[in-house]
Amino acid sequence: TTALEYEANRKSSSRYKAILRAYSGMTDLSMVLFVCQNATIQKTIQGCLKQFGQTTLWRQVAFADAEEWKKYTKKTEQESNEIAEQMGMVGV
């Protein structure tokens, strides 16, 4: 299982710790991807993760810049639509 967290606004450290605690209890979790609107949000989550002390969870957490993510997903959506159109799947 992969979890995706889109972080447009910074939450409190206690909220991030609660989120991380919940993920640490999931045995079928392979990755948590935090898509962050800015570096401050990412640094806050990383700090909470270090304080949390779960090295296993640390290896399962990844980060992406929100603007880059949006560019990538938009490109992927456009490519998917083009492929669907080529395959005659428009309106399916």
C-alpha positions in Angstrom: 0.0 0.0 0.0 1.2 3.5 -0.9 -0.1 6.6 0.9 -0.2 10.0 -0.7 -0.3 13.1 1.4 -0.7 16.5 -0.3 0.4 19.2 2.0 -0.7 22.7 0.8 -0.5 24.3 4.2 1.8 23.6 7.2 0.1 21.7 10.1 1.3 21.7 13.7 4.1 19.3 14.6 1.7 17.4 16.9 -0.6 16.8 13.9 2.3 15.5 11.8 3.5 13.3 14.6 -0.1 11.8 14.9 -0.1 11.2 11.2 3.3 9.5 11.3 2.3 7.4 14.3 -0.8 6.2 12.4 1.4 5.2 9.4 3.9 3.4 11.6 1.2 1.0 12.8 0.3 0.0 9.2 2.0 -3.3 8.5 1.1 -3.4 4.8 2.5 0.1 4.1 5.3 0.3 1.5 5.6 4.0 1.1 4.2 7.4 2.2 4.7 10.2 -0.3 4.3 13.7 1.0 3.8 16.2 -1.8 4.7 19.5 -0.2 3.8 23.0 -1.3 7.1 24.4 0.0 10.3 23.4 1.7 9.2 24.6 5.1 6.5 22.0 5.2 8.9 19.3 4.1 11.4 20.3 6.7 8.7 20.3 9.4 7.7 16.7 8.5 11.3 15.6 8.3 11.9 17.0 11.8 8.9 15.3 13.2 10.0 12.0 11.6 13.4 12.3 13.1 11.9 13.0 16.6 9.5 10.1 16.1 12.5 7.8 15.9 11.0 5.1 13.7 13.9 4.3 11.3 11.7 1.7 9.5 9.1 4.5 8.7 11.9 6.9 7.7 12.9 4.5 4.9 9.3 4.4 3.7 8.8 8.2 3.5 9.5 10.2 0.4 8.9 13.8 -0.6 8.0 15.6 -3.7 7.7 19.3 -4.6 4.1 20.2 -5.3 4.8 22.3 -8.3 6.9 19.6 -9.9 4.3 17.0 -9.0 1.6 19.1 -10.7 3.7 19.4 -13.9 4.4 15.7 -13.9 0.8 14.7 -13.3 -0.5 17.1 -15.9 2.0 15.8 -18.5 1.0 12.2 -17.6 -2.7 13.0 -17.9 -2.1 14.6 -21.3 -0.1 11.6 -22.4 -2.8 9.2 -21.2 -5.5 11.1 -23.0 -3.5 11.0 -26.2 -2.9 7.3 -25.9 -6.6 6.7 -25.2 -7.6 8.8 -28.2 -5.2 6.8 -30.4 -6.7 3.6 -29.2 -10.3 4.9 -29.9 -11.1 5.0 -26.2 -12.4 8.6 -26.1 -15.5 9.0 -24.0 -15.1 5.6 -22.4 
